[in-house]
Amino acid sequence: MKKQYLTILSLFAFLLTSAIAVTSLNSCSTLNALAGLSRAQFKLQDATTFSLAGINLTNKRSISDFSIMDGINLTKAFATGKFPLTFTLNVAARNPNKPVPGSTMTDFKLNAFPWHLLIDGRETISGNIGSPVALPDGGTTTIIPLQVTVDLKQFFAEKGYEDIINLATVLAGGEGVAKLQLKATPTVGTPIGNLKYPGELTIVSTEFRN
């Protein structure tokens, strides 16, 4: 009986030692995996659906492209002191980490994305995402549409009527993303918790940045 008891104790001790060793190994593997993770990357994909004071800017390249009625409505809006430009700014987000079979270690989620917008180098409005955005691994690009409304007369008060319209048509005419920048401080959800970027990113259209 005593011998059987000692055998059971020995078996229990072996199992306990093995469990501790496996846990340590898993912890080391987890730390190694986390150490090899790359941060999510961002760039400005494009800017679409521009309108100025409610006037669609599609195919508008200069003030001469507006109809007489458009001109009347724009003049009235400018006289009120508000000249809102609205558009969709599409931010491309990419999780560059390679998938690990059977693991969610490389799955990310963008939980917060406080940003402020620069137009021609001038700071304008700020905002955030309304809900978390999944960032699957494997280098897949996820588009995050930001709905932007910025009062051009407020932020470019020194410009006259025609200059502001010219700015709006340049932004809407294919050069929009080149003249836009986002400054943002993302918070990304990882398997071990939220990771807030240590510094503010300047997000542009020419390259992914992290």
MDTraj code that builds the backbone (N, CA, C; nanometers):
import mdtraj as md
import numpy as np

residues = "MET LYS LYS GLN TYR LEU THR ILE LEU SER LEU PHE ALA PHE LEU LEU THR SER ALA ILE ALA VAL THR SER LEU ASN SER CYS SER THR LEU ASN ALA LEU ALA GLY LEU SER ARG ALA GLN PHE LYS LEU GLN ASP ALA THR THR PHE SER LEU ALA GLY ILE ASN LEU THR ASN LYS ARG SER ILE SER ASP PHE SER ILE MET ASP GLY ILE ASN LEU THR LYS ALA PHE ALA THR GLY LYS PHE PRO LEU THR PHE THR LEU ASN VAL ALA ALA ARG ASN PRO ASN LYS PRO VAL PRO GLY SER THR MET THR ASP PHE LYS LEU ASN ALA PHE PRO TRP HIS LEU LEU ILE ASP GLY ARG GLU THR ILE SER GLY ASN ILE GLY SER PRO VAL ALA LEU PRO ASP GLY GLY THR THR THR ILE ILE PRO LEU GLN VAL THR VAL ASP LEU LYS GLN PHE PHE ALA GLU LYS GLY TYR GLU ASP ILE ILE ASN LEU ALA THR VAL LEU ALA GLY GLY GLU GLY VAL ALA LYS LEU GLN LEU LYS ALA THR PRO THR VAL GLY THR PRO ILE GLY ASN LEU LYS TYR PRO GLY GLU LEU THR ILE VAL SER THR GLU PHE ARG ASN".split()
xyz = np.array([
    [0.0840, -0.1206, 0.0000],
    [0.0000, 0.0000, 0.0000],
    [0.0876, 0.1259, 0.0000],
    [0.1941, 0.1193, 0.0857],
    [0.2845, 0.2332, 0.0945],
    [0.3554, 0.2556, -0.0391],
    [0.3954, 0.1457, -0.1029],
    [0.4635, 0.1544, -0.2312],
    [0.3722, 0.2140, -0.3373],
    [0.2441, 0.1719, -0.3353],
    [0.1466, 0.2240, -0.4316],
    [0.1251, 0.3743, -0.4098],
    [0.1227, 0.4140, -0.2818],
    [0.1028, 0.5550, -0.2474],
    [0.2189, 0.6404, -0.3004],
    [0.3420, 0.5861, -0.2814],
    [0.4588, 0.6587, -0.3296],
    [0.4596, 0.6687, -0.4814],
    [0.4116, 0.5633, -0.5477],
    [0.4042, 0.5649, -0.6933],
    [0.3076, 0.6715, -0.7425],
    [0.1933, 0.6818, -0.6755],
    [0.0941, 0.7839, -0.7114],
    [0.1511, 0.9242, -0.6915],
    [0.2252, 0.9434, -0.5777],
    [0.2865, 1.0742, -0.5521],
    [0.3905, 1.1073, -0.6589],
    [0.4685, 1.0072, -0.6983],
    [0.5701, 1.0283, -0.8019],
    [0.5063, 1.0659, -0.9342],
    [0.3953, 0.9991, -0.9680],
    [0.3255, 1.0280, -1.0929],
    [0.2684, 1.1699, -1.0909],
    [0.2124, 1.2072, -0.9754],
    [0.1550, 1.3415, -0.9625],
    [0.2635, 1.4481, -0.9779],
    [0.3793, 1.4213, -0.9149],
    [0.4901, 1.5163, -0.9236],
    [0.5390, 1.5286, -1.0675],
    [0.5436, 1.4171, -1.1384],
    [0.5869, 1.4203, -1.2785],
    [0.4914, 1.5016, -1.3635],
    [0.3611, 1.4794, -1.3442],
    [0.2607, 1.5532, -1.4222],
    [0.2660, 1.7027, -1.3921],
    [0.2846, 1.7361, -1.2649],
    [0.2921, 1.8773, -1.2265],
    [0.4140, 1.9432, -1.2892],
    [0.5267, 1.8746, -1.2841],
    [0.6503, 1.9281, -1.3436],
    [0.6340, 1.9467, -1.4937],
    [0.5685, 1.8494, -1.5587],
    [0.5477, 1.8579, -1.7030],
    [0.4572, 1.9749, -1.7374],
    [0.3520, 1.9955, -1.6581],
    [0.2579, 2.1056, -1.6834],
    [0.3282, 2.2400, -1.6718],
    [0.4159, 2.2518, -1.5685],
    [0.4892, 2.3769, -1.5505],
    [0.5830, 2.4004, -1.6681],
    [0.6479, 2.2946, -1.7145],
    [0.7405, 2.3071, -1.8269],
    [0.6681, 2.3483, -1.9535],
    [0.5501, 2.2877, -1.9787],
    [0.4714, 2.3205, -2.0979],
    [0.4244, 2.4647, -2.0919],
    [0.3779, 2.5081, -1.9718],
    [0.3325, 2.6462, -1.9552],
    [0.4456, 2.7435, -1.9838],
    [0.5652, 2.7125, -1.9315],
    [0.6805, 2.7992, -1.9556],
    [0.7150, 2.8030, -2.1023],
    [0.7087, 2.6864, -2.1670],
    [0.7399, 2.6800, -2.3094],
    [0.6397, 2.7619, -2.3893],
    [0.5097, 2.7483, -2.3551],
    [0.4064, 2.8249, -2.4252],
    [0.4265, 2.9738, -2.4041],
    [0.4644, 3.0125, -2.2813],
    [0.4862, 3.1532, -2.2522],
    [0.6019, 3.2065, -2.3357],
    [0.7104, 3.1280, -2.3435],
    [0.8248, 3.1702, -2.4250],
    [0.7854, 3.1805, -2.5715],
    [0.7070, 3.0827, -2.6185],
    [0.6629, 3.0854, -2.7576],
    [0.5761, 3.2073, -2.7841],
    [0.4891, 3.2359, -2.6852],
    [0.4013, 3.3519, -2.6996],
    [0.4817, 3.4809, -2.7056],
    [0.5809, 3.4923, -2.6146],
    [0.6633, 3.6128, -2.6125],
    [0.7438, 3.6268, -2.7409],
    [0.7967, 3.5126, -2.7888],
    [0.8724, 3.5173, -2.9143],
    [0.7836, 3.5584, -3.0309],
    [0.6604, 3.5049, -3.0321],
    [0.5679, 3.5398, -3.1396],
    [0.5325, 3.6871, -3.1345],
    [0.5075, 3.7364, -3.0120],
    [0.4720, 3.8775, -2.9978],
    [0.5882, 3.9676, -3.0361],
    [0.7110, 3.9231, -3.0038],
    [0.8278, 4.0041, -3.0364],
    [0.8457, 4.0187, -3.1863],
    [0.7967, 3.9191, -3.2605],
    [0.8122, 3.9226, -3.4053],
    [0.6987, 3.9909, -3.4789],
    [0.5987, 4.0372, -3.4062],
    [0.4841, 4.1005, -3.4713],
    [0.5207, 4.2384, -3.5240],
    [0.4690, 4.2704, -3.6408],
    [0.4828, 4.4049, -3.6968],
    [0.3560, 4.4842, -3.6680],
    [0.3704, 4.6144, -3.6546],
    [0.2545, 4.6988, -3.6278],
    [0.1703, 4.7161, -3.7535],
    [0.0422, 4.7451, -3.7322],
    [-0.0466, 4.7741, -3.8448],
    [0.0027, 4.8991, -3.9176],
    [-0.0227, 4.9036, -4.0478],
    [0.0256, 5.0122, -4.1321],
    [-0.0930, 5.0855, -4.1952],
    [-0.0728, 5.2139, -4.2269],
    [-0.1819, 5.2966, -4.2781],
    [-0.1335, 5.3864, -4.3919],
    [-0.2237, 5.4139, -4.4852],
    [-0.1999, 5.5184, -4.5846],
    [-0.3352, 5.5694, -4.6341],
    [-0.3338, 5.6849, -4.7021],
    [-0.4557, 5.7390, -4.7605],
    [-0.4758, 5.6749, -4.8974],
    [-0.5881, 5.6058, -4.9129],
    [-0.6156, 5.5366, -5.0395],
    [-0.6656, 5.6345, -5.1459],
    [-0.7745, 5.7035, -5.1142],
    [-0.8287, 5.8045, -5.2056],
    [-0.9327, 5.8878, -5.1323],
    [-0.9838, 5.9886, -5.2011],
    [-1.0904, 6.0737, -5.1470],
    [-1.1984, 6.0849, -5.2544],
    [-1.3236, 6.0654, -5.2160],
    [-1.4329, 6.0554, -5.3134],
    [-1.5545, 6.1346, -5.2675],
    [-1.6525, 6.1410, -5.3561],
    [-1.7866, 6.2005, -5.3314],
    [-1.7775, 6.3408, -5.2714],
    [-1.7055, 6.4277, -5.3401],
    [-1.6923, 6.5663, -5.2941],
    [-1.8175, 6.6471, -5.3256],
    [-1.8559, 6.7319, -5.2325],
    [-1.9576, 6.8338, -5.2603],
    [-1.9230, 6.9594, -5.1818],
    [-1.9557, 7.0744, -5.2395],
    [-1.9277, 7.2036, -5.1769],
    [-2.0594, 7.2764, -5.1582],
    [-2.0942, 7.3020, -5.0324],
    [-2.2220, 7.3669, -4.9995],
    [-2.3383, 7.2945, -5.0674],
    [-2.3296, 7.1621, -5.0723],
    [-2.4368, 7.0820, -5.1308],
    [-2.4286, 7.0632, -5.2810],
    [-2.3290, 7.1238, -5.3457],
    [-2.3133, 7.1131, -5.4916],
    [-2.2124, 7.0017, -5.5229],
    [-2.2564, 6.9029, -5.5994],
    [-2.1701, 6.7916, -5.6374],
    [-2.0518, 6.8421, -5.7215],
    [-1.9308, 6.8012, -5.6841],
    [-1.8114, 6.8484, -5.7539],
    [-1.7594, 6.7505, -5.8595],
    [-1.8351, 6.6459, -5.8878],
    [-1.7934, 6.5531, -5.9923],
    [-1.7795, 6.6262, -6.1255],
    [-1.6667, 6.6073, -6.1907],
    [-1.6371, 6.6696, -6.3214],
    [-1.6240, 6.8215, -6.3141],
    [-1.6067, 6.8745, -6.1948],
    [-1.5825, 7.0192, -6.1801],
    [-1.4328, 7.0406, -6.1613],
    [-1.3720, 7.1099, -6.2560],
    [-1.2276, 7.1318, -6.2492],
    [-1.1916, 7.2784, -6.2277],
    [-1.2884, 7.3669, -6.2493],
    [-1.2653, 7.5099, -6.2273],
    [-1.4012, 7.5767, -6.2079],
    [-1.3974, 7.7046, -6.1738],
    [-1.5216, 7.7764, -6.1474],
    [-1.6096, 7.7851, -6.2720],
    [-1.5483, 7.7763, -6.3900],
    [-1.6259, 7.7853, -6.5141],
    [-1.7093, 7.6596, -6.5416],
    [-1.6844, 7.5530, -6.4686],
    [-1.7590, 7.4283, -6.4895],
    [-1.8926, 7.4255, -6.4153],
    [-1.9193, 7.5260, -6.3334],
    [-2.0447, 7.5307, -6.2590],
    [-2.1529, 7.5979, -6.3423],
    [-2.2759, 7.5509, -6.3280],
    [-2.3886, 7.6125, -6.3972],
    [-2.4219, 7.7469, -6.3316],
    [-2.5078, 7.8226, -6.3981],
    [-2.5505, 7.9514, -6.3419],
    [-2.6199, 7.9309, -6.2080],
    [-2.7060, 7.8290, -6.2017],
    [-2.7768, 7.8030, -6.0763],
    [-2.6808, 7.7589, -5.9668],
    [-2.5809, 7.6766, -6.0036],
    [-2.4787, 7.6384, -5.9055],
    [-2.4077, 7.7623, -5.8520],
    [-2.3748, 7.8543, -5.9432],
    [-2.3058, 7.9765, -5.9032],
    [-2.3885, 8.0600, -5.8074],
    [-2.5184, 8.0683, -5.8336],
    [-2.6082, 8.1439, -5.7444],
    [-2.6106, 8.0810, -5.6057],
    [-2.6239, 7.9482, -5.6031],
    [-2.6314, 7.8779, -5.4741],
    [-2.4994, 7.8859, -5.3978],
    [-2.3887, 7.8781, -5.4682],
    [-2.2584, 7.8889, -5.4027],
    [-2.2359, 8.0288, -5.3470],
    [-2.2770, 8.1289, -5.4242],
    [-2.2626, 8.2674, -5.3774],
    [-2.3444, 8.2918, -5.2514],
    [-2.4671, 8.2397, -5.2489],
    [-2.5527, 8.2534, -5.1303],
    [-2.4892, 8.1851, -5.0100],
    [-2.4366, 8.0633, -5.0315],
    [-2.3754, 7.9898, -4.9210],
    [-2.2532, 8.0636, -4.8686],
    [-2.1713, 8.1156, -4.9570],
    [-2.0508, 8.1880, -4.9160],
    [-2.0867, 8.3107, -4.8335],
    [-2.1972, 8.3768, -4.8708],
    [-2.2403, 8.4978, -4.7996],
    [-2.2868, 8.4692, -4.6573],
    [-2.3270, 8.3452, -4.6307],
    [-2.3721, 8.3099, -4.4954],
    [-2.2557, 8.2953, -4.3976],
    [-2.1350, 8.2866, -4.4503],
    [-2.0183, 8.2699, -4.3634],
    [-1.9758, 8.1257, -4.3459],
    [-2.0495, 8.0339, -4.4074],
    [-2.0139, 7.8925, -4.3992],
    [-2.0056, 7.8355, -4.5407],
    [-1.9003, 7.7573, -4.5635],
    [-1.8776, 7.7014, -4.6966],
    [-1.8287, 7.5572, -4.6800],
    [-1.9198, 7.4660, -4.6433],
    [-1.8774, 7.3301, -4.6075],
    [-1.8402, 7.2443, -4.7283],
    [-1.7241, 7.1827, -4.7195],
    [-1.6806, 7.0818, -4.8163],
    [-1.6984, 6.9457, -4.7500],
    [-1.7708, 6.8564, -4.8147],
    [-1.7897, 6.7221, -4.7611],
    [-1.7327, 6.6204, -4.8594],
    [-1.6734, 6.5147, -4.8045],
    [-1.6200, 6.4072, -4.8882],
    [-1.5917, 6.2854, -4.8017],
    [-1.5616, 6.1745, -4.8676],
    [-1.5231, 6.0513, -4.7994],
    [-1.3738, 6.0308, -4.8181],
    [-1.3027, 6.0228, -4.7076],
    [-1.1588, 5.9967, -4.7119],
    [-1.1376, 5.8501, -4.6748],
    [-1.0878, 5.7726, -4.7711],
    [-1.0687, 5.6286, -4.7503],
    [-0.9266, 5.6006, -4.7036],
    [-0.9166, 5.5512, -4.5804],
    [-0.7871, 5.5166, -4.5222],
    [-0.7648, 5.3671, -4.5394],
    [-0.6515, 5.3302, -4.5965],
    [-0.6157, 5.1887, -4.6117],
    [-0.5356, 5.1455, -4.4894],
    [-0.5809, 5.0377, -4.4250],
    [-0.5093, 4.9816, -4.3105],
    [-0.4653, 4.8399, -4.3461],
    [-0.3433, 4.8049, -4.3094],
    [-0.2896, 4.6737, -4.3458],
    [-0.2197, 4.6097, -4.2263],
    [-0.2527, 4.4842, -4.2016],
    [-0.1860, 4.4028, -4.1001],
    [-0.0847, 4.3151, -4.1735],
    [0.0449, 4.3473, -4.1657],
    [0.1442, 4.2782, -4.2486],
    [0.1874, 4.1421, -4.1953],
    [0.1366, 4.1027, -4.0786],
    [0.1834, 3.9791, -4.0177],
    [0.1321, 3.8555, -4.0908],
    [0.2194, 3.7566, -4.1040],
    [0.1818, 3.6322, -4.1705],
    [0.0949, 3.5479, -4.0783],
    [-0.0060, 3.4791, -4.1342],
    [-0.0918, 3.3931, -4.0512],
    [-0.0106, 3.2813, -3.9864],
    [-0.0464, 3.2482, -3.8624],
    [0.0124, 3.1344, -3.7920],
    [-0.0955, 3.0277, -3.7806],
    [-0.0777, 2.9119, -3.8458],
    [-0.1818, 2.8071, -3.8439],
    [-0.2251, 2.7722, -3.7023],
    [-0.3568, 2.7722, -3.6807],
    [-0.4115, 2.7354, -3.5514],
    [-0.3958, 2.8393, -3.4433],
    [-0.3560, 2.9609, -3.4793],
    [-0.3337, 3.0651, -3.3792],
    [-0.4012, 3.1943, -3.4225],
    [-0.4447, 3.2695, -3.3227],
    [-0.5008, 3.4028, -3.3490],
    [-0.4024, 3.5115, -3.3062],
    [-0.2772, 3.4711, -3.2853],
    [-0.1758, 3.5636, -3.2337],
    [-0.1566, 3.6839, -3.3246],
    [-0.1782, 3.6653, -3.4554],
    [-0.1511, 3.7744, -3.5491],
    [-0.2771, 3.8520, -3.5879],
    [-0.3905, 3.8188, -3.5255],
    [-0.5140, 3.8918, -3.5540],
    [-0.5133, 4.0252, -3.4793],
    [-0.5450, 4.1318, -3.5501],
    [-0.5500, 4.2648, -3.4898],
    [-0.6902, 4.3232, -3.5050],
    [-0.7159, 4.4247, -3.4242],
    [-0.8394, 4.5012, -3.4377],
    [-0.8078, 4.6469, -3.4054],
    [-0.8496, 4.7360, -3.4942],
    [-0.8298, 4.8790, -3.4702],
    [-0.9422, 4.9271, -3.3792],
    [-0.9088, 4.9540, -3.2530],
    [-1.0100, 4.9902, -3.1535],
    [-1.0332, 5.1403, -3.1427],
    [-0.9332, 5.2186, -3.1748],
    [-0.9479, 5.3652, -3.1706],
    [-0.8549, 5.4248, -3.2750],
    [-0.8995, 5.5353, -3.3340],
    [-0.8207, 5.5985, -3.4399],
    [-0.8453, 5.7496, -3.4366],
    [-0.8075, 5.8143, -3.3258],
    [-0.8248, 5.9599, -3.3201],
    [-0.7358, 6.0286, -3.4233],
    [-0.7963, 6.1140, -3.5041],
    [-0.7229, 6.1758, -3.6143],
    [-0.7560, 6.3236, -3.6247],
    [-0.6668, 6.3975, -3.6907],
    [-0.7006, 6.5328, -3.7340],
    [-0.6461, 6.5519, -3.8746],
    [-0.7204, 6.6293, -3.9521],
    [-0.6991, 6.6413, -4.0958],
    [-0.6233, 6.7690, -4.1301],
    [-0.5245, 6.7536, -4.2184],
    [-0.4521, 6.8690, -4.2724],
    [-0.4843, 6.8824, -4.4205],
    [-0.5184, 7.0040, -4.4619],
    [-0.5404, 7.0352, -4.6039],
    [-0.4378, 7.1395, -4.6443],
    [-0.3569, 7.1070, -4.7428],
    [-0.2483, 7.1972, -4.7840],
    [-0.1600, 7.2347, -4.6657],
    [-0.1379, 7.1405, -4.5748],
    [-0.0520, 7.1646, -4.4600],
    [-0.1181, 7.2376, -4.3452],
    [-0.2459, 7.2729, -4.3592],
    [-0.3164, 7.3461, -4.2543],
    [-0.4086, 7.2525, -4.1770],
    [-0.3980, 7.2566, -4.0445],
    [-0.4826, 7.1707, -3.9623],
    [-0.6268, 7.2196, -3.9665],
    [-0.7176, 7.1209, -3.9774],
    [-0.8596, 7.1554, -3.9808],
    [-0.9344, 7.0760, -3.8727],
    [-1.0181, 6.9822, -3.9136],
    [-1.1054, 6.9143, -3.8192],
    [-1.0406, 6.7879, -3.7628],
    [-1.1047, 6.7308, -3.6610],
    [-1.0591, 6.6057, -3.6013],
    [-1.1770, 6.5102, -3.5870],
    [-1.1448, 6.3837, -3.5610],
    [-1.2508, 6.2833, -3.5458],
    [-1.1943, 6.1517, -3.4980],
    [-1.2770, 6.0474, -3.5075],
    [-1.2372, 5.9132, -3.4650],
    [-1.3246, 5.8134, -3.5400],
    [-1.2932, 5.6850, -3.5316],
    [-1.3806, 5.5833, -3.5896],
    [-1.4964, 5.5565, -3.4942],
    [-1.6114, 5.5154, -3.5495],
    [-1.7292, 5.4936, -3.4670],
    [-1.7317, 5.3600, -3.3968],
    [-1.6602, 5.2604, -3.4509],
    [-1.6592, 5.1262, -3.3927],
    [-1.5307, 5.0562, -3.4349],
    [-1.4905, 4.9500, -3.3621],
    [-1.3663, 4.8790, -3.3960],
    [-1.3697, 4.8213, -3.5373],
    [-1.2522, 4.8114, -3.5973],
    [-1.2373, 4.7594, -3.7331],
    [-1.1404, 4.6411, -3.7296],
    [-1.1837, 4.5258, -3.7804],
    [-1.0982, 4.4071, -3.7839],
    [-0.9878, 4.4255, -3.8871],
    [-0.8664, 4.3846, -3.8499],
    [-0.7509, 4.3910, -3.9397],
    [-0.6932, 4.2502, -3.9532],
    [-0.7439, 4.1721, -4.0484],
    [-0.6971, 4.0340, -4.0626],
    [-0.5510, 4.0282, -4.1035],
    [-0.4835, 3.9211, -4.0604],
    [-0.3424, 3.9063, -4.0942],
    [-0.3260, 3.8656, -4.2404],
    [-0.2021, 3.8541, -4.2827],
    [-0.1745, 3.8116, -4.4190],
    [-0.1550, 3.9249, -4.5168],
    [-0.1498, 4.0495, -4.4690],
    [-0.1271, 4.1620, -4.5584],
    [-0.2501, 4.2125, -4.6307],
    [-0.3687, 4.1670, -4.5896],
    [-0.4925, 4.2146, -4.6515],
    [-0.5149, 4.3618, -4.6178],
    [-0.5551, 4.4393, -4.7165],
    [-0.5832, 4.5807, -4.6947],
    [-0.7305, 4.6008, -4.6622],
    [-0.7564, 4.6689, -4.5539],
    [-0.8923, 4.7031, -4.5116],
    [-0.9133, 4.8527, -4.5314],
    [-1.0227, 4.8899, -4.5956],
    [-1.0518, 5.0318, -4.6201],
    [-1.1420, 5.0850, -4.5090],
    [-1.1001, 5.1961, -4.4502],
    [-1.1772, 5.2620, -4.3438],
    [-1.2265, 5.3946, -4.3987],
    [-1.3560, 5.4059, -4.4293],
    [-1.4081, 5.5315, -4.4837],
    [-1.4355, 5.6337, -4.3727],
    [-1.3729, 5.7483, -4.3823],
    [-1.3969, 5.8576, -4.2875],
    [-1.4836, 5.9625, -4.3555],
    [-1.5962, 5.9948, -4.2956],
    [-1.6860, 6.0959, -4.3511],
    [-1.6424, 6.2326, -4.2997],
    [-1.6030, 6.3178, -4.3924],
    [-1.5411, 6.4457, -4.3569],
    [-1.6313, 6.5616, -4.3980],
    [-1.6501, 6.6557, -4.3074],
    [-1.7135, 6.7834, -4.3392],
    [-1.6266, 6.8940, -4.2800],
    [-1.5722, 6.9779, -4.3669],
    [-1.4834, 7.0839, -4.3205],
    [-1.5277, 7.2159, -4.3821],
    [-1.5435, 7.3164, -4.2973],
    [-1.5857, 7.4485, -4.3425],
    [-1.4638, 7.5230, -4.3971],
    [-1.4536, 7.5303, -4.5288],
    [-1.3362, 7.5931, -4.5901],
    [-1.3243, 7.7410, -4.5559],
    [-1.4371, 7.8064, -4.5391],
    [-1.4307, 7.9497, -4.5065],
    [-1.3772, 7.9709, -4.3655],
    [-1.4037, 7.8764, -4.2760],
    [-1.3519, 7.8872, -4.1395],
    [-1.1997, 7.8710, -4.1364],
    [-1.1492, 7.7739, -4.2094],
    [-1.0071, 7.7424, -4.2004],
    [-0.9213, 7.8137, -4.3049],
    [-0.9842, 7.8706, -4.4063],
    [-0.9113, 7.9453, -4.5092],
    [-0.9751, 8.0828, -4.5242],
    [-0.9904, 8.1509, -4.4109],
    [-1.0623, 8.2784, -4.4074],
    [-0.9943, 8.3862, -4.4909],
    [-0.8633, 8.3726, -4.5129],
    [-0.7916, 8.4745, -4.5895],
    [-0.8155, 8.4627, -4.7395],
    [-0.8738, 8.3499, -4.7835],
    [-0.8982, 8.3281, -4.9259],
    [-1.0332, 8.3863, -4.9667],
    [-1.0401, 8.4316, -5.0870],
    [-1.1657, 8.4838, -5.1395],
    [-1.2523, 8.3731, -5.1982],
    [-1.3665, 8.4139, -5.2498],
    [-1.4660, 8.3203, -5.3053],
    [-1.4045, 8.2297, -5.4125],
    [-1.3419, 8.2873, -5.5118],
    [-1.2889, 8.2068, -5.6222],
    [-1.1727, 8.1185, -5.5768],
    [-1.0893, 8.1696, -5.4879],
    [-0.9757, 8.0899, -5.4401],
    [-1.0227, 7.9655, -5.3646],
    [-1.1279, 7.9805, -5.2838],
    [-1.1784, 7.8651, -5.2090],
    [-1.2429, 7.7643, -5.3040],
    [-1.3159, 7.8127, -5.4027],
    [-1.3741, 7.7210, -5.5009],
    [-1.2637, 7.6490, -5.5779],
    [-1.1587, 7.7204, -5.6132],
    [-1.0468, 7.6566, -5.6824],
    [-0.9816, 7.5488, -5.5951],
    [-0.9681, 7.5761, -5.4656],
    [-0.9126, 7.4767, -5.3738],
    [-1.0018, 7.3528, -5.3708],
    [-1.1325, 7.3746, -5.3611],
    [-1.2262, 7.2621, -5.3551],
    [-1.2217, 7.1781, -5.4823],
    [-1.2150, 7.2447, -5.5984],
    [-1.2139, 7.1702, -5.7249],
    [-1.0817, 7.0969, -5.7459],
    [-0.9728, 7.1533, -5.6959],
    [-0.8442, 7.0832, -5.7034],
    [-0.8481, 6.9577, -5.6167],
    [-0.9027, 6.9691, -5.4974],
    [-0.9142, 6.8534, -5.4090],
    [-1.0004, 6.7446, -5.4721],
    [-1.1087, 6.7858, -5.5356],
    [-1.2023, 6.6895, -5.5934],
    [-1.1585, 6.6385, -5.7297],
    [-1.0623, 6.7045, -5.7907],
    [-1.0269, 6.6716, -5.9276],
    [-0.9128, 6.5752, -5.9450],
    [-0.8862, 6.4928, -5.8453],
    [-0.7812, 6.3931, -5.8588],
    [-0.6557, 6.4244, -5.7809],
    [-0.6439, 6.5488, -5.7356],
    [-0.5262, 6.5864, -5.6566],
    [-0.5587, 6.5910, -5.5081],
    [-0.6786, 6.5471, -5.4731],
    [-0.7232, 6.5589, -5.3352],
    [-0.6342, 6.4890, -5.2362],
    [-0.6033, 6.3611, -5.2600],
    [-0.5258, 6.2858, -5.1627],
    [-0.3851, 6.3418, -5.1489],
    [-0.3292, 6.3919, -5.2588],
    [-0.1949, 6.4483, -5.2539],
    [-0.1885, 6.5714, -5.1638],
    [-0.2983, 6.6407, -5.1485],
    [-0.3010, 6.7624, -5.0682],
    [-0.3533, 6.7383, -4.9268],
    [-0.3845, 6.6120, -4.8957],
    [-0.4403, 6.5784, -4.7655],
    [-0.3402, 6.4971, -4.6837],
    [-0.3440, 6.5191, -4.5538],
    [-0.2684, 6.4368, -4.4591],
    [-0.3567, 6.4112, -4.3380],
    [-0.3374, 6.2946, -4.2783],
    [-0.3984, 6.2657, -4.1497],
    [-0.2886, 6.2499, -4.0464],
    [-0.3095, 6.3065, -3.9310],
    [-0.2251, 6.2764, -3.8161],
    [-0.3115, 6.1954, -3.7202],
    [-0.2628, 6.0785, -3.6811],
    [-0.3448, 5.9876, -3.6012],
    [-0.2592, 5.9119, -3.5008],
    [-0.3237, 5.8702, -3.3919],
    [-0.2585, 5.7873, -3.2907],
    [-0.3443, 5.6626, -3.2708],
    [-0.3209, 5.5580, -3.3512],
    [-0.4067, 5.4391, -3.3450],
    [-0.3894, 5.3615, -3.2143],
    [-0.4972, 5.2961, -3.1729],
    [-0.4925, 5.1950, -3.0673],
    [-0.5371, 5.0637, -3.1288],
    [-0.4472, 4.9647, -3.1286],
    [-0.4732, 4.8367, -3.1943],
    [-0.4881, 4.7282, -3.0888],
    [-0.5954, 4.6503, -3.0992],
    [-0.6172, 4.5382, -3.0096],
    [-0.5352, 4.4184, -3.0541],
    [-0.4582, 4.3608, -2.9622],
    [-0.3760, 4.2429, -2.9897],
    [-0.4175, 4.1314, -2.8939],
    [-0.3660, 4.0098, -2.9112],
    [-0.4033, 3.8999, -2.8204],
    [-0.3685, 3.9253, -2.6753],
    [-0.2793, 4.0200, -2.6466],
    [-0.2446, 4.0465, -2.5062],
    [-0.2980, 4.1808, -2.4583],
    [-0.3834, 4.2445, -2.5376],
    [-0.4418, 4.3710, -2.4955],
    [-0.4201, 4.4813, -2.5977],
    [-0.4634, 4.6015, -2.5627],
    [-0.4538, 4.7155, -2.6536],
    [-0.3109, 4.7677, -2.6618],
    [-0.2720, 4.8028, -2.7840],
    [-0.1419, 4.8642, -2.8084],
    [-0.1656, 5.0029, -2.8662],
    [-0.1344, 5.1063, -2.7874],
    [-0.1458, 5.2434, -2.8356],
    [-0.0127, 5.2851, -2.8943],
    [-0.0153, 5.3370, -3.0143],
    [0.1087, 5.3768, -3.0795],
    [0.1795, 5.4831, -2.9953],
    [0.3108, 5.4722, -2.9802],
    [0.3825, 5.5632, -2.8906],
    [0.3875, 5.7071, -2.9390],
    [0.3674, 5.7279, -3.0677],
    [0.3705, 5.8631, -3.1222],
    [0.2675, 5.8799, -3.2310],
    [0.2452, 6.0020, -3.2685],
    [0.1464, 6.0333, -3.3709],
    [0.2015, 6.0004, -3.5099],
    [0.1194, 5.9324, -3.5902],
    [0.1561, 5.9012, -3.7275],
    [0.1127, 6.0144, -3.8198],
    [0.1930, 6.0431, -3.9208],
    [0.1508, 6.1300, -4.0297],
    [0.1219, 6.0393, -4.1472],
    [-0.0061, 6.0281, -4.1833],
    [-0.0513, 5.9313, -4.2834],
    [-0.0715, 6.0046, -4.4164],
    [-0.0051, 5.9554, -4.5191],
    [-0.0096, 6.0187, -4.6510],
    [-0.0491, 5.9139, -4.7550],
    [-0.0524, 5.9560, -4.8808],
    [-0.0997, 5.8674, -4.9873],
    [0.0118, 5.7894, -5.0545],
    [0.1361, 5.8248, -5.0284],
    [0.2444, 5.7693, -5.1071],
    [0.2969, 5.6357, -5.0559],
    [0.2742, 5.6050, -4.9273],
    [0.3289, 5.4821, -4.8714],
    [0.2551, 5.4437, -4.7442],
    [0.2592, 5.3128, -4.7123],
    [0.2082, 5.2678, -4.5835],
    [0.3065, 5.3085, -4.4744],
    [0.2507, 5.3572, -4.3633],
    [0.3350, 5.3971, -4.2492],
    [0.2835, 5.3346, -4.1223],
    [0.3795, 5.3007, -4.0329],
    [0.3428, 5.2481, -3.9022],
    [0.4317, 5.3079, -3.7925],
])
top = md.Topology()
chain = top.add_chain()
for i, resn in enumerate(residues, 1):
    res = top.add_residue(resn, chain, resSeq=i)
    for name in ("N", "CA", "C"):
        top.add_atom(name, md.element.get_by_symbol(name[0]), res)
traj = md.Trajectory(xyz[None], top)
